[in-house]
Amino acid sequence: MIGRPVPTHRAFIVATLGLLPAVLAVLAPSVGLACVVLDGVLLGAVVLDFFRARRAEDFVIAREVDPVLSSHRPTRVKVRLELKPGHSGLVRGLLRDEVPAAANVVGHVVPLDFETATTIEYRLEPTTRGDLSFGDLWLRLEGPWGLCARQVRMPCAQSVKVFPDLTALTKDALALARANEDDARRRVPLRSEGREFESLREYRSGDDRRSIDWKASARRSRTMVRVHQPERNQVVLLMIDCGRHMAGEVNGRRKIDHAVDAALRVAKVSLDQGDLVGVMAFATEVKTWLPPRKGADQLRAIAQTLYRVDAGLEESNYGAAIDLAFSRGAKRSLVLVLTDLIDPDATQALLKRMRRLVPRHLPLVASMLDEGVHAAAQAMPVTDLDAHRRRVAAQLESDAKTTVARLRDAGARVVRTNAREFGPAAVNAYLDIKARGLL
């Protein structure tokens, strides 16, 4: 691979110095021939330096990156550059990695100055889920005189998978979801509010007297209470709306990304509770459908299923999605629909379907509060345009509140909060339903 010649800064400096004899040639034409010879020598030196620069064939190059990354989680990418056996000497120049557009990258263009081998690291943070494609690696290799560089491309294209941020499923994140001082979050009831018997223990001050087991107390000669836990082996169906309303951005991230993160959190907690969890992503048609199952393998299957899910500019068909989910019948299920309620016309179909689910199933609708729309509805207008924006935003807010009220009247539970609280709020709604035995 010959590569492309790229004159260096040193070459431009030398060329500038070569103009000085040309000025003398104007004053003394007799030195004109000497100037031509000098410029030819300089040009020849640049050309010779290019041919003496190292070639792509002299190197072994490799990029090291994890095959699976997490969205919005920084990672380190390593590039190993090494001279092949039989080649030695100083290597100077520049390396540039072709990084994906859907990522924030720092340090992917670095200078080279080594003799045998070098390892370069840079920071990469994916900004979306799906497949992330790296391109080739580019080297700009300087000649021994530093007058010209050879620019070559090293084939190194590869793809990695970007999953939702699974670190949100850690115990600390779950603890944050279960107990937070923010009034926007719901209080998580105690385990004793469940219906399934777990164990007996001695009565403590503050226990509900209705939980006293009088027969056990008589046998043991001390007051015993029955401890309950939420029921297990119940069905939780997560339905993710991938229609046009979920393609917008909130707090710098798309609504669909917030919805996928929330779905994974609820799936993790539900599976830990011993429930069966299924996932469906839909728009005009169903994009993916994973029937309810339980166990750790199901969480991995859900993450694998959702990492490519994206929102498109199409209407959402709630009816077709729900019909497919219950086409073969199902036991009573918690149906969590992660969607947007800002368009009253689009939510009429959702409202109609929620009414049909009750009382056979328990519908739960989770929607994000668009803080931009909320702020615009509260802002003090200065210009006519500001007044128009406030009027439109206030109407959208009013329509959303009306939709929430109608869904609740139809028997559905509704969670509507900002993007930052969205995942924990959905988890808390599930835990509240479980603890109260509503499912």
C-alpha positions as CSV (number, residue, x, y, z in Angstrom):
1,M,0.0,0.0,0.0
2,I,1.7,3.2,-1.2
3,G,-0.5,5.6,0.6
4,R,-1.0,9.4,0.1
5,P,1.8,11.9,0.5
6,V,1.2,14.6,3.1
7,P,3.9,17.4,3.4
8,T,4.7,18.2,7.1
9,H,5.1,21.6,8.7
10,R,8.8,21.2,8.4
11,A,8.4,20.9,4.6
12,F,6.5,24.2,4.5
13,I,9.1,25.9,6.6
14,V,11.8,24.7,4.2
15,A,9.8,25.8,1.2
16,T,9.4,29.2,2.8
17,L,13.2,29.5,3.2
18,G,13.6,28.4,-0.4
19,L,11.8,31.5,-1.5
20,L,14.6,33.7,-0.2
21,P,16.9,32.8,-3.2
22,A,14.0,33.5,-5.5
23,V,13.9,37.1,-4.2
24,L,17.7,37.4,-4.8
25,A,17.1,36.1,-8.4
26,V,14.8,39.0,-9.0
27,L,17.6,41.4,-8.0
28,A,20.4,39.4,-9.6
29,P,19.2,37.3,-12.6
30,S,22.5,35.5,-12.7
31,V,21.6,33.4,-9.6
32,G,18.3,32.3,-11.2
33,L,19.7,28.9,-12.2
34,A,21.0,28.3,-8.8
35,C,17.5,29.0,-7.3
36,V,15.9,26.5,-9.7
37,V,18.5,23.9,-8.7
38,L,17.9,24.6,-5.0
39,D,14.1,24.3,-5.3
40,G,14.6,21.0,-7.3
41,V,16.7,19.7,-4.5
42,L,14.1,20.6,-1.9
43,L,11.3,19.0,-3.9
44,G,13.4,15.9,-4.4
45,A,14.1,15.7,-0.7
46,V,10.4,15.8,0.1
47,V,9.7,13.1,-2.5
48,L,12.6,11.0,-1.2
49,D,11.4,11.4,2.4
50,F,7.9,10.2,1.4
51,F,9.3,7.0,-0.2
52,R,11.5,6.4,2.8
53,A,8.6,6.7,5.2
54,R,7.3,3.4,6.6
55,R,4.5,1.5,4.9
56,A,1.3,-0.1,6.2
57,E,2.9,-3.5,5.6
58,D,5.5,-2.8,8.3
59,F,2.9,-2.9,11.1
60,V,0.6,-5.2,13.0
61,I,-2.4,-3.2,14.3
62,A,-5.4,-4.2,16.5
63,R,-8.2,-2.5,18.3
64,E,-9.4,-3.9,21.6
65,V,-12.9,-3.0,22.7
66,D,-15.5,-4.9,24.7
67,P,-18.0,-6.6,22.4
68,V,-20.9,-5.4,24.5
69,L,-21.1,-1.8,25.8
70,S,-23.6,0.1,27.9
71,S,-25.4,3.1,26.7
72,H,-24.2,6.4,28.3
73,R,-21.5,4.5,30.2
74,P,-17.9,5.5,29.4
75,T,-15.4,2.8,28.3
76,R,-11.8,2.5,27.2
77,V,-10.7,1.5,23.8
78,K,-7.2,0.3,23.2
79,V,-5.2,0.4,19.9
80,R,-2.1,-1.8,19.7
81,L,0.4,-0.8,17.0
82,E,3.6,-2.9,16.6
83,L,6.4,-3.2,14.0
84,K,6.6,-6.6,12.4
85,P,9.6,-8.8,13.0
86,G,12.6,-7.6,10.9
87,H,11.6,-3.9,11.1
88,S,13.0,-1.6,13.7
89,G,13.7,2.1,14.2
90,L,11.9,5.2,15.3
91,V,8.3,5.7,14.2
92,R,6.8,9.1,14.3
93,G,3.5,10.4,13.0
94,L,-0.2,10.5,13.8
95,L,-2.9,7.9,14.5
96,R,-6.6,8.5,14.0
97,D,-9.4,6.0,14.7
98,E,-12.6,6.1,12.7
99,V,-15.1,6.3,15.6
100,P,-18.9,5.9,15.5
101,A,-21.0,9.0,15.1
102,A,-23.3,7.9,17.9
103,A,-20.7,8.2,20.6
104,N,-18.8,10.9,22.5
105,V,-15.1,10.3,22.0
106,V,-12.0,11.9,23.6
107,G,-8.5,11.1,22.5
108,H,-9.0,9.1,19.3
109,V,-6.4,11.2,17.5
110,V,-2.9,10.9,19.0
111,P,0.7,11.5,18.0
112,L,3.0,8.5,17.5
113,D,6.6,8.4,18.8
114,F,7.9,4.8,19.5
115,E,10.5,2.3,18.3
116,T,9.0,-1.2,18.6
117,A,5.4,-1.1,19.8
118,T,2.9,1.2,21.5
119,T,-0.6,1.0,23.0
120,I,-3.0,3.9,22.8
121,E,-6.1,4.3,24.9
122,Y,-9.0,6.7,24.4
123,R,-12.4,7.2,26.1
124,L,-15.7,6.4,24.3
125,E,-19.2,6.9,25.6
126,P,-22.1,5.5,23.5
127,T,-25.1,7.8,23.3
128,T,-27.6,5.3,22.0
129,R,-28.4,1.6,21.9
130,G,-28.0,-0.8,19.0
131,D,-25.0,-1.7,16.9
132,L,-22.0,0.6,17.1
133,S,-19.7,0.5,14.0
134,F,-16.0,1.4,14.1
135,G,-14.2,2.2,10.9
136,D,-10.6,1.7,9.8
137,L,-7.5,3.1,11.5
138,W,-5.5,5.8,9.7
139,L,-1.8,6.3,10.1
140,R,0.2,9.3,9.0
141,L,3.8,8.1,9.1
142,E,6.6,10.6,8.8
143,G,9.8,10.1,6.8
144,P,13.2,10.1,8.5
145,W,13.8,13.7,7.6
146,G,10.3,14.8,8.8
147,L,9.6,16.6,5.4
148,C,6.8,14.3,4.2
149,A,4.4,11.7,5.7
150,R,2.7,8.7,4.2
151,Q,-1.0,8.5,5.0
152,V,-2.3,4.9,5.0
153,R,-5.5,3.2,6.0
154,M,-5.3,0.0,8.1
155,P,-8.4,-2.2,7.7
156,C,-9.9,-2.6,11.2
157,A,-13.6,-2.2,10.9
158,Q,-15.7,-3.9,13.5
159,S,-19.1,-3.7,15.3
160,V,-20.1,-3.9,18.9
161,K,-23.4,-4.1,20.7
162,V,-24.6,-1.3,22.9
163,F,-27.1,-2.4,25.5
164,P,-29.1,-0.2,27.8
165,D,-27.3,0.8,31.0
166,L,-27.5,-2.5,33.0
167,T,-25.7,-0.9,35.9
168,A,-29.0,0.7,36.8
169,L,-30.2,-2.7,37.9
170,T,-27.7,-2.9,40.8
171,K,-28.8,-3.1,44.4
172,D,-28.1,0.5,45.0
173,A,-30.3,1.6,42.1
174,L,-33.0,-0.7,43.4
175,A,-32.7,0.8,46.8
176,L,-33.0,4.2,45.3
177,A,-36.2,3.1,43.6
178,R,-37.7,1.6,46.7
179,A,-37.1,4.5,49.1
180,N,-36.7,8.1,47.9
181,E,-37.6,11.3,49.7
182,D,-38.9,12.9,46.5
183,D,-42.7,13.4,46.7
184,A,-43.0,12.4,43.0
185,R,-42.2,8.8,44.0
186,R,-44.6,6.5,45.7
187,R,-44.0,5.0,49.1
188,V,-43.1,1.3,49.0
189,P,-45.2,-0.8,51.4
190,L,-43.8,-3.3,53.8
191,R,-43.5,-7.0,52.8
192,S,-46.1,-7.8,55.5
193,E,-48.8,-6.3,53.3
194,G,-48.5,-9.1,50.9
195,R,-50.9,-12.1,50.8
196,E,-48.7,-15.1,50.5
197,F,-47.7,-16.7,53.8
198,E,-43.9,-16.7,54.4
199,S,-43.2,-17.4,58.1
200,L,-44.1,-16.9,61.8
201,R,-42.3,-14.6,64.2
202,E,-42.7,-13.3,67.6
203,Y,-45.0,-10.3,68.0
204,R,-43.3,-6.9,68.1
205,S,-44.6,-3.5,69.2
206,G,-46.4,-1.8,66.3
207,D,-47.4,-5.0,64.5
208,D,-50.9,-5.2,63.2
209,R,-53.0,-7.2,65.7
210,R,-54.9,-8.7,62.8
211,S,-51.8,-10.6,61.8
212,I,-51.6,-12.5,65.1
213,D,-51.8,-16.3,64.7
214,W,-53.7,-17.3,67.8
215,K,-53.3,-21.1,67.3
216,A,-49.5,-20.8,67.0
217,S,-49.4,-18.4,69.9
218,A,-51.3,-20.9,72.1
219,R,-48.9,-23.7,71.1
220,R,-45.8,-21.7,71.8
221,S,-47.0,-19.8,74.9
222,R,-46.1,-16.5,73.3
223,T,-47.7,-14.1,70.9
224,M,-46.8,-15.0,67.2
225,V,-47.7,-13.1,64.1
226,R,-47.9,-14.3,60.5
227,V,-45.5,-12.7,58.1
228,H,-46.6,-12.4,54.5
229,Q,-44.9,-11.7,51.2
230,P,-46.1,-10.7,47.8
231,E,-47.4,-13.6,45.7
232,R,-45.0,-15.2,43.2
233,N,-45.5,-16.7,39.7
234,Q,-47.7,-13.9,38.6
235,V,-47.5,-12.5,35.0
236,V,-46.0,-9.1,34.2
237,L,-46.3,-8.0,30.6
238,L,-44.1,-5.0,29.5
239,M,-45.4,-3.2,26.4
240,I,-43.0,-0.6,24.9
241,D,-44.6,2.0,22.5
242,C,-42.2,2.6,19.6
243,G,-44.4,5.0,17.7
244,R,-43.7,8.6,16.7
245,H,-44.4,10.1,20.1
246,M,-41.6,8.1,21.6
247,A,-39.0,9.4,19.0
248,G,-38.7,12.8,20.7
249,E,-36.0,13.8,23.2
250,V,-36.3,14.6,26.9
251,N,-33.2,15.7,28.9
252,G,-30.9,15.0,26.0
253,R,-32.1,11.4,25.5
254,R,-34.9,9.9,23.4
255,K,-38.1,8.9,25.1
256,I,-37.7,5.4,23.8
257,D,-34.3,5.1,25.6
258,H,-35.9,6.1,28.9
259,A,-38.7,3.6,28.3
260,V,-36.3,0.7,27.6
261,D,-34.3,1.5,30.7
262,A,-37.5,1.6,32.8
263,A,-38.7,-1.7,31.3
264,L,-35.4,-3.4,32.2
265,R,-35.6,-2.1,35.7
266,V,-39.1,-3.4,36.2
267,A,-38.2,-6.7,34.5
268,K,-35.2,-7.2,36.9
269,V,-37.3,-6.5,40.0
270,S,-40.2,-8.6,38.8
271,L,-38.0,-11.6,38.0
272,D,-36.4,-11.2,41.4
273,Q,-39.8,-11.4,43.0
274,G,-40.4,-14.7,41.2
275,D,-42.8,-13.5,38.6
276,L,-43.0,-14.3,34.9
277,V,-42.1,-11.4,32.7
278,G,-42.8,-10.9,29.0
279,V,-41.8,-8.0,26.7
280,M,-43.4,-6.6,23.6
281,A,-42.2,-3.6,21.5
282,F,-44.7,-2.3,19.0
283,A,-45.6,0.6,16.7
284,T,-47.9,0.1,13.7
285,E,-46.9,-3.5,13.9
286,V,-45.3,-5.6,16.6
287,K,-41.5,-5.3,16.4
288,T,-40.6,-7.9,19.0
289,W,-42.5,-10.3,21.3
290,L,-41.0,-12.3,24.1
291,P,-43.6,-14.4,25.9
292,P,-43.6,-14.3,29.8
293,R,-41.1,-16.6,31.5
294,K,-39.1,-16.5,34.7
295,G,-35.5,-16.8,35.8
296,A,-32.2,-15.1,35.2
297,D,-32.1,-16.4,31.6
298,Q,-35.2,-14.4,30.9
299,L,-33.6,-11.1,31.9
300,R,-30.7,-11.8,29.5
301,A,-33.2,-12.6,26.8
302,I,-35.0,-9.3,27.4
303,A,-31.8,-7.3,27.3
304,Q,-30.8,-9.0,24.1
305,T,-34.3,-8.3,22.6
306,L,-34.5,-4.7,23.6
307,Y,-31.0,-3.4,22.7
308,R,-32.0,-2.7,19.1
309,V,-35.5,-1.4,19.7
310,D,-36.0,2.0,18.3
311,A,-38.9,4.5,17.7
312,G,-40.1,5.3,14.2
313,L,-42.3,8.0,12.7
314,E,-45.4,5.9,12.6
315,E,-48.6,5.6,14.6
316,S,-48.9,3.1,17.4
317,N,-51.5,0.3,17.1
318,Y,-52.3,-0.6,20.7
319,G,-55.1,-2.9,19.7
320,A,-53.0,-5.1,17.5
321,A,-50.3,-5.4,20.1
322,I,-52.7,-6.3,22.9
323,D,-54.5,-8.8,20.7
324,L,-51.3,-10.6,19.9
325,A,-50.2,-10.7,23.5
326,F,-53.5,-12.3,24.6
327,S,-54.3,-14.2,21.5
328,R,-53.9,-17.6,23.2
329,G,-55.4,-16.5,26.5
330,A,-53.5,-15.7,29.6
331,K,-53.9,-15.7,33.4
332,R,-54.5,-12.4,35.1
333,S,-51.6,-10.2,34.2
334,L,-50.1,-6.8,35.1
335,V,-49.9,-5.0,31.7
336,L,-47.4,-2.1,31.9
337,V,-47.6,0.1,28.9
338,L,-44.7,2.5,28.5
339,T,-45.9,5.3,26.2
340,D,-46.6,9.0,25.8
341,L,-49.9,10.7,26.7
342,I,-49.3,14.1,25.1
343,D,-51.6,13.5,22.0
344,P,-55.2,13.1,23.0
345,D,-56.3,11.7,19.6
346,A,-53.6,8.9,19.7
347,T,-54.4,8.0,23.3
348,Q,-58.1,7.3,22.5
349,A,-57.2,3.9,21.2
350,L,-55.2,3.2,24.3
351,L,-58.1,4.3,26.5
352,K,-60.4,2.0,24.6
353,R,-58.1,-1.0,25.1
354,M,-57.5,-0.4,28.7
355,R,-61.2,-0.5,29.3
356,R,-61.4,-3.9,27.7
357,L,-58.5,-5.3,29.9
358,V,-60.3,-4.4,33.1
359,P,-61.3,-6.4,35.2
360,R,-59.6,-9.5,33.7
361,H,-56.2,-7.9,33.9
362,L,-54.6,-5.0,35.7
363,P,-53.4,-2.2,33.3
364,L,-50.7,0.2,34.4
365,V,-49.7,3.1,32.1
366,A,-46.3,4.8,32.6
367,S,-45.7,8.1,30.7
368,M,-43.0,10.7,30.9
369,L,-43.7,14.3,31.8
370,D,-42.1,16.5,29.2
371,E,-40.3,19.1,31.3
372,G,-39.9,21.4,28.3
373,V,-43.6,21.5,27.6
374,H,-44.3,21.9,31.3
375,A,-41.8,24.8,31.6
376,A,-43.3,26.5,28.5
377,A,-46.8,26.2,30.0
378,Q,-45.6,28.0,33.1
379,A,-43.3,30.6,31.5
380,M,-44.2,34.3,31.5
381,P,-44.6,35.4,27.9
382,V,-42.6,38.5,26.7
383,T,-43.4,38.4,23.0
384,D,-46.4,37.3,20.9
385,L,-44.5,34.2,20.0
386,D,-43.9,33.4,23.6
387,A,-47.6,33.8,24.3
388,H,-48.5,31.4,21.5
389,R,-46.0,28.9,22.8
390,R,-47.4,29.1,26.3
391,R,-51.0,28.6,25.0
392,V,-50.0,25.5,23.0
393,A,-48.0,24.1,25.9
394,A,-50.8,24.7,28.3
395,Q,-53.3,23.0,26.0
396,L,-51.0,20.0,25.7
397,E,-50.6,19.8,29.5
398,S,-54.4,20.0,29.9
399,D,-55.0,17.3,27.4
400,A,-52.5,15.0,29.1
401,K,-54.2,15.5,32.5
402,T,-57.5,14.8,31.0
403,T,-56.2,11.6,29.4
404,V,-54.7,10.5,32.8
405,A,-58.1,11.1,34.5
406,R,-59.9,9.1,31.9
407,L,-57.5,6.2,32.1
408,R,-57.9,6.1,35.9
409,D,-61.7,6.2,35.6
410,A,-61.4,3.3,33.2
411,G,-59.7,1.2,35.9
412,A,-56.0,1.7,34.9
413,R,-53.3,2.8,37.2
414,V,-51.2,5.7,35.8
415,V,-47.7,6.8,36.5
416,R,-46.6,10.2,35.0
417,T,-43.3,11.7,36.1
418,N,-40.2,13.3,34.7
419,A,-37.6,11.4,32.8
420,R,-35.1,11.3,35.7
421,E,-37.7,9.6,38.0
422,F,-39.3,7.5,35.2
423,G,-37.6,4.2,35.9
424,P,-37.8,4.2,39.7
425,A,-41.4,5.4,39.6
426,A,-42.4,2.4,37.3
427,V,-40.6,0.1,39.7
428,N,-42.3,1.5,42.7
429,A,-45.7,1.2,41.0
430,Y,-45.1,-2.5,40.4
431,L,-43.9,-3.0,44.0
432,D,-46.9,-1.2,45.4
433,I,-49.3,-3.4,43.3
434,K,-47.5,-6.6,44.5
435,A,-47.4,-5.6,48.2
436,R,-51.1,-4.7,48.2
437,G,-52.0,-8.0,46.5
438,L,-53.8,-6.1,43.7
439,L,-52.6,-8.5,41.0
